[in-house]
Amino acid sequence: MFHKITKKLRRIVNNKIFIIFAIVIFLLIRFYFTTHESIPKLPESYIQSSDIDSKQCNLSLLESDGWFCESDSDWKRRKRIHRLQHKRNRISDDRYLFFQNNWEPTIHCQFERRIGNTGDGGKWICDVYRLRQMNTTDLLIYSFGSNGDFSFEQAVKNMLPKAEIHTFDMQLYKCPDGICTFHQARLGNGKDGDSKSLQMIMKELGHENRHIQILKVDIEGSEYDLFESLLNLSPSNQAKLPYIRQILFEIHLHSDYIDKSIERTHELFELFRANNYAIFHKEVNLDDPRNVFEFALIRLNTAFFTSQL
């Protein structure tokens, strides 16, 4: 009788040990998968931010195509600000103070900076330090409309020594040694006379499959043709649209047909928005403050504009 009781107790103890062992294994497995949570696939040009652990900023990484790394609460606050400002961005068609009344920045970069010459020629860049953190050294920069001023290119090269910089202008100039490669070309929609679209330029240079990290445009009114040709593609051709991280450009209102120019300007900024670009900086050109402004835009993921808060 005693032997049977001992055997039964031993079996109960063994069962308890097995159950405890199974529970420990389960908890260890759960802990492993919790702490090694897989991060969703990010774009090829994903930038590892050092701000916080990337596991804590999956939402912002995905919705900014790998550019911003912020806590979910800060990112949602950023999205709310963007949406509120966007609603106010097309207030008036009045000629007087048109740009003061329309198209303000809707997103902000913590460490944006102005590079190039002071005054005309310089541009604002969003958090350029992130480009130094990229997992790739394939940094492609395009600068349209130099007018012989290469201060922008020199500043970019100083900050990003490995960047490949191409500069374009209608007139013939020469880049400083080791700074950029110069191309004589007239930019536009590629249909008017001898103008070339961005897609034509990229194909000629063998850059069709590369990303442009910074596109700087200062082409004295031809920016409308250039961007309309670039962005106004049918849904079936959207795959042909080159990926451009930041667009820095000067825009001009045409005073000789102002009503049409104002409507075209509204349509252009709506086109940027439809192609996932948000304004992060705006600056008046004091040489002609009624007609000329500088804008800087950054490309985000479609989910930034469409997902729920």
Protein Blocks (a to p, Z undefined) as FASTA:
>chain_A
ZZmmmmmmmmmmmmmmmmmmmmmmmmmmmmmmmmmcccddddfklccdfkbcfklmmmmm
mmnnomaccdfklmmmmmmmmmmmmmmmmmbfcfghklmmgopafbdcfkbccedjeheh
iacdehkllmmmpcbfbdcdddehjlopaklmmmmmmmmmmbccddddfbdcdddehkbc
cddddddehlnojaccfklmmmmnopmmpccfbdcddeehplmmmmmmmmmccfklmmmp
ccdfbdcddddddfklmmlmmmmmmmmmmmmmmnopacfbdcddfklmmlgccddddddd
fklmmmcZZ
